[in-house]
Amino acid sequence: MFTNPRWLEDAVFYEIYPQSFYDTNGDGIGDLPGVIQKLDYIKSLGVNAIWLNPCFESPFQDAGYDVSDFRKVAARYGSNDDLKELFDRAHAMGMKVILDLVAGHTSVEHPWFQESMQAEKNKYSNYYIWTDNWTEGDDKYKFINGYSPRNGNFMINFFYCQPALNYGFRDPDPEKPWQLPCDHPDVIAVREEMRDIMRFWLDMGADGFRVDMASSLVRGDNKAQGIKEIWEDYRSWMDENYPEAVLVSEWSHPADAVNVGFHIDFMVHFNLPGYSSLLRCEKYRVPNSPFPAGNSFFDREGKGDAKLFADELLGQLEAIKGRGYVSVPTGNHDIGRIRQGRDLDELKVIYAFLLTLPGVPFIYYGDEIGMDYIEGLQSKEGGYNRTGARTPMQWDNSANAGFSSAAASELYLPVDASPDRTTVAAQEQPEDSLLNTVRKMIAIRRTNPALASDGDFEVLFAETGKYPFVYARSLAGKKFVIAVNPSGNIVSEDISCSGSALTEVLCSGCAVEAVGDVFRLNMQAVSYGIYSIE
């Protein structure tokens, strides 16, 4: 039975895309000294952990998710010493730092692959998955041919430049001898290389890893068992040697990820439709919904489906109870920002929801001030339609929004050019700004364990096409009721819960009255209420 570090009980993470956060040397690209300089700001949010997107040496054909040296910080971000300083300073401020581990593939420029692609057999020949002949392939997988002197095709995970590391095939096809079993010595060598990489950074001070494409390592008809064996092995090793470190997966199915050894998994759109039905329905059709595509629950139109998400969350929580955590993030570097099509008041309702859910919240840099997705940007480093969610952090109204002293033409990506763009500086003083509202909500969460990671979750009202969404959180005798109405309509709902009164903790446009033996929530358009039960 795995155990979880105590610090996850009230953890709130902040995701930083380093090339877009803060540039200290004027080259137009964010860097690690920039993250270090902004630690006071990050701490002021109330978060206690940072997820740093890839900062390792890379040709940057996929924004650093194509690693060419796992043990070396890319020069554009600084040095290994800078990363060590970030660990040390964050720890001194009571914050953790986890790194992005791209465990399933490397860049074609990685020395391992440069050796593996050679015609002559060598130590690294089987570090990647190659067929035995350049005309051979397999329709189940993606292969690249004609790339190297080697007489074979190599498997990729994502882009052509990301050859898949060889973690083996569970029950390999005997007709395809290039499919090595998971216990093959060369496959075990790859597993040990990745363990050594994790050890290298954990020994330096990293507090764990978010694992890219975590469910993709093993192939074959029984791959799930092979993947389980790998992550259980890594988790057992970490628990024994680094018990305070955590593993966060990109899996999008906590019931699977947590049960193979991850501490946290994201409930995002890859495998679970509820997240899209909740926040991002631009092209998604909710199954069995009477409403057309384009209606998420958090839209003013009031045509969303909270029940799909609620049922999904309850199922995932039950499947991982006592073993790990879900995370419903504000977004990330692969998802359009939650600001799209919404104003700041609508975002406050979303935060009232996200910061009172069970599990561990993740806030994507800039979401706390309502940074917008920038339409129409040319793809940068493999970003494509994700590029608009990766633009520079907006610190103030100086040149380049305070992100960099470089000429605008030299920036990694252009800054939002909107005259009314939101900035940290503009939101620091107003008490009711989105930034300060988020700070209040994080503080409420972290000082009330019933609202934090481990509190129980009970749905009080969630119906397709109806508003509000009402639920309770409870732990150790303390209980809270949370109601959110993101629609543009005035709504009212009676709820039944034990207690003589609902005491306001933080509300906007929500009032409660006792009606007989129930509490009536009267909610204005775009409103929320957080109440304690007395």
N, C-alpha and C positions, 0 to 999 in steps of 0.2 A: 504494500500500500504506500503510494507516494504521499509525502507531506509537503505543504506549501509554506514559503517564508511568511512570517507574520506581517511583513511590511506590505504585502499585497492586500491586506484587509482594508486599508484605506487608500490604496494607490490611485493616483490620477496621473496619466501619462501625457506628455506633450511631444508630438512628432515634429522633427526638424528635418527639412530637406536642405542640406547644408549649403549647396550652391546658390540658394535663394534666400538665405536668412540674413546674414550681415557680412559685408566685405570690409576688411580692415586694411588691405594693402592696395586698394585702388585698381585692381585688375578686372573688376566687373563681375567677379565670382565670389560668392560667400565662402567663408573659411572657418576653420576651427577656432582661431583667435577671436573671430566674430561671435561664435557661440559662447565662448568664455566671457567676453565683454558683456553679453546680454543675460548672463546667469541671474543677475539681480531681478531683471524683468521677469524671467521665467519663474523664479521663486515667488515673485509677487502675485502670480496667478493663483498660488496655492497648490500647484502641482508638486509631486514629489518624485517624479521619474521622467526621464527623457528617452525617446526612441530616436536614434540618429540614423537616417538613411545612409546607404553605402558611402564610405569615405576612403575606400581603398584604391590602390593603383589600378588604372583601367584606361582603355582607349576611348571610353565613354560613347560607345555606340548604342548603349541602353542606359544612359545616365548613371553608370557605375554598377549596374546589375550585370555587368560583363567584366569580371574581376581578372586582372592579370598578375596580381600579387596579393594574396590574402593577408600577408603579414606587414604590409607597408602602406601607410597613409599616402594618398595621392598628393603630389607636390602642390597642386592648385589649392588644396585645403590646408596645407601646412606639413607637419611632420608627426612621427610617432610620439615625439616628446610633447607636442601640442595636445595630442589625444590623451596622453598620460596626465597632463596638467588639467584637462577637462574633467577626467575622472576624479582627480584629487580635489579640485575646487568644488565640484558638484557634491561630492561626499561630505566635504566640510560644511556645506550648506544644507545637508540633510536630504540630498536628492540622489537617485540612482541614475545610471546611464546604461542603456542596452544598445547593442550594435545590430546592424542588419547583416545576417549571415546568408549568403547565397550558396546554399549547400549543394544544389543540384547540378550546377554547371559552372563553367568558367568562360573567359574570353578565348577566342582562337589565338590570342597573343600570349596566353599563359605559357610559361616554359614547359609545363606538363604536356600541353597539347602540341606544342612545337616539336616535342620529341615523339609523341604518340602518332603524329601524322607521317613520320618517316617510314620509308619502305622497309628498312632493316628493323627487325624485332628488337625491342629494348625494354627497360624497366617500366616505361610508361605506355607501352603499346595497348594495354588493356585498361588503362585508367579511364578511357572513354569507350563508348559503344560503337564499334565498327562492324560492318558486314565483312564477309570474306572475299567479296568481289565487287568491283565498282558497278556492276550491272544488277546486283542483288539489293533487295529492300524488303519492306514489310509495310503493308497498307495501314497497320495500326499505329505507326509511328512516323515522325518526320525525319527525313534524311537529306543530307547534302552530299552531292557527288562532284567529282572533277576538281576538288579543291587542293589536292596534295599529291605527292609521289606515291602514297600508299594505295594499294589496289583494293579499295573498299570505300564504302559510304559511311559517314558518321552521323549519329543521331543528334538532334538538337532538342532543346527544351522550349525555346521561344523564337528568338531571331536566329538567322543563319549563323551569326557570329557567336552563338552560345552553345557549344557542344556539351552534351549531357555526360556528366560523370557517371562512371559505371558502378552502381550499387547492386548490380546483378538482377537476374530474373528469378522470381519464385516459380518453380515448376517450369523450367525452360523447355522450349520446343526441341525435341531431339533431332528434328530435321534441320535445325538451324544452329549449328555448333558455335556460332558467334555469340549466342545467348548464354552467357556464363551464369552458373548458379550463385546464389548469394553467399555461399561459403567458399567460393573459389579464392585462392590466396591473393590474386591480384585485386579482387573485389574487396576483400578484407583490408588490403593495403590502402585503398581509397577511403574506407571508413576510418581507418586510423589516422590518415592525413587530416581529415576533417576534425577529428578529436584533438589532434595536436594544434590545429588552428584555433579551436575554441579555447584550449588550455593557454595558448599564447596570450590571448586577449583577456581572459579571466584572471590570469596571473598579473597582468598589467593593471587591472582594476575594473574591467567591464563587469556589469551586473547581470549579464545574460544576453540573449539574442532574440530578435524577431527573425524567424526563418522563412525566407522566400520560397514559395512553391513547395511547402513542406510535405505535401502528399504525393510528390512526383518522383521520389527517389528510386523506388523499385518498380520493375516492370513484370509482366507476365500475368497469366490468368488468375493467379492467387496473390497478386501484388499486395493486397491489403495486409496479409499476414507478414510479408517481408518488411513492409513499412513499419508495422507495429513492432517487429523485432528490433529494427534499427533505433527507433525513438525511445523505446523502453530501455534499451542498452545505454543510450546517451543520457537519458534522464536518471537512471540508477547511478551512473558514473558521476553526474553532476551533484546529485543528492549526497553522495558520499564525500566528494571532494570540494564542492562549492555549494553548500546547502542554502545559501542566501541568493543564489543566482536563479534566473528564470528563463524559461523557453516560451516564446510567443509564436503562434503559428499563423501562416497565411494558408488557411484551409477552408474557412467558411462553413464549418460544420463541427461545432464544439463537441458534440456527442462522439465524434470520431477522434478528433485531435486530442482532447483532454484524456480520453481513455487509452491513448497510446503513449502518454507521457508529457504532453504540453501543459503548462500552467494556465495559459490563456489562449483562446481562439476568437477571431473576429467573426461576428455575425454580419457579413456583408453579402453582396449580391451574387457571388460566384455560384454557390450551391443552394442558397436559401432565398426564396422569393420575398419573404416578409420584409427584409430591409428595403428593397426597392419599392414595395407597396407603401412603405412608411414615409420615405424621404425623397426618393428619386424615381418617378414613374414616367419620365418623358417618353420612353418607348416601350414601357412594360405594361402588359395586360394582366391584371390580377385574375387568376383562375376563378371562374364562377362569379365574378363581380358583375353587377348590373351596369357598371360604368365603363366607359371606353378607356383605352390607354391614355396616359397623360395625367391621371388623377392620383396623386399620392395623398396620404392622410394629412400631411402637413402642408396643405394648400388651402387658400381662402375659399376655393370653390365649394368645399364641404362635401366632396364626393369620394372620400377615401375609405380605406378598409383597415381599421385598427385591429380587427379580430384576427386576420391572417397573421399579423406579426405577433399578437398576444399568444395565440395558440402555438406558434412556432417557438417563441421564447420559453413558454412553460414546458414544452417538450424537451428543449435543450437543457434547461435548468434541472429537470428531473433526471435526465440521462447522466449528468455530471455532478450531481449533488455531493458536496463534501470532498470532491476531488480536484476541481479547478474552476475556472471562471470564463464566462462569456465576455465579450466586449462589443458594444454597439458604438462605433467611433463617429465623430463628426464628419469624417471623411479621411482621405489619404491622398498620396501622390498619384494614385491610379483612378481616382473618382472625381467627377466634377464637384465643385464646392457647393455646400448647402445654401450659400447665399443666392445661387442662381434663381432669379425670378422672385426673390423674397426681399422684404425690407427688414430693418433691424429689430422691429417689434416682433415680427414673426420668428426671428432667430431666438429671441428671448424665450419664447414658448418652447421651441425645440430644445434649448439648453435646460429648461426646467424639467423636461422629459429625460434627456440623455443623462443628466447629472443626478437623477434620482432612480435610475434603473439598477438592478443587481449586476454584479460583475465589475469590470474595471474599465472606466472611461479612457478614451484616447482623444485628445484634441489636436487637430492638424494645424500647424503654425498658421496664424492669420485668421483662422476661423473665429477666434475669440474676439476679433474686432469686426468681423463680417466682411473679410476680403471676398471679392467677387471672382468668378470664373471669367477669364478674358477670351472672348470669342475671336476666331479667325487668325490665331497665331500660327506661323509656320512651325512645323515640327522641329523640335530641338532634341538632339541626342536620343532619338527613338521615342519621343513623347507622343507624337501624333495627336489624337484628340485629348490626350491627358495634359498636353502642354499648357493649356489655359489655367490649370489648377496648380501650376508650379512657378508662378511669377514671383518677383521679389517681395519680401516682407515690406509692409508700408509703415515706416516708423514715424515720419513727420512730413511736413509740407515743403521741406527743402528739396534741393535737386535730387532726382532719382528716389524720391520719398524717403531720403535718409539712408537708403540701402548701401550706396556706394558713391565714392568721389570720382569714379571713372566717367568718361563721356558716355552719354546715353547710348550711343552706337556701339559701345564696348560691353554693355551689360550682358550677362548670361541670357536673360530674357528681358523684354521691355517691361517697365513698370506700368501698372494700370494708369492710363492717361485721362480717365474721367475726372472732370473738374471737382466732382463731389466725392472723390474716393475717400474711403475711411482710413484713418491713421491711428496709431497708438497715442501720439501726442494729443490729438483732438479728443480722445476718449478718456484720458487720464483723470481729468477733474470732474466732469459731470457725474453726479452720483448715480443717475439712471442710465448712463451709457451702457452699451452692450458689454464692454470690457469690465466695467465695475459690477454689472449684474452677474457676469460669469464668475468673477472673484467671490461675490457673496454666495453664490450657489455652491461653489467648490468648498468654501469654508463651512457651509451648513452640512454638506455631505461628510466632510472629514471630521466634524465634531459630533456627528450623530451616527454611531455604528449601524443603526437600523436602516439608514439611507446609503450605507457604504456597500462594499463588495459582497458581504456575507448575509445581509438582511434578507428575510423571506419576502417573497413577491406573491401578491394575491390580486387577481383581476376583479374589480368591482363593477366595471361597465366597459365593454368593448363590443361594438356591433358594426357590421358592414354598412357603410353609408350613413352612420349615425355618429353624433358627437355629444358629449366629450368622451375622452378616454380617461377612465378613473381606475386607480389601483392603490394598493396599500403595501407599505414596507414595514417590517417589524423584526425586532431582535431583542431578546432579554427583557421583555416586558414593555419596551418602548414601541410605539406604533405611529405611523404617519400615513396620511392620505394625500395623494397627488392627483390633480385633475388638470388636463390640458384641452383647450379648445382652439385649435389653429384655424378653424373655419371663420369665414366672414359673417357668420350668423350668430345671433343671440340664442343660447341653448340653456336648458335647465334639466337636471337629472336628480332623482332621489336615490340615495344610497343608504344601505343598512350596514352599520358597523358598530361594534361594542364601544361604549364610552358615553359620557354625558355631554361632551362638548368637543368641537373642532376648533383648535386655537391656531390662528394665523401665524405661519412662520415666514413666508414670503409669497406675496400675491400680486397679481396685476389683472384687474378687471373681473375678479371672482369674489363672490360673496356667498356665505352659507347661512342657512336658517334651519332651526329645528322644526319639523312638521310631524307631530305625533312621535312615532318611534323611529323615524328616519331623519336623515339630514338632506336638505335640498340645496344643491349647488346651482347658483344662478350665475351664468357666465356670459360676459360680453364677448363680442367678436374678438378673436385673437387674444386669448387670455389664458392665465394659468393660476393655480393655487397650490401651495404646499402647506399642509396643516398637520399639527400634532394632535393625537387623540388623547384627551384628558379623561 
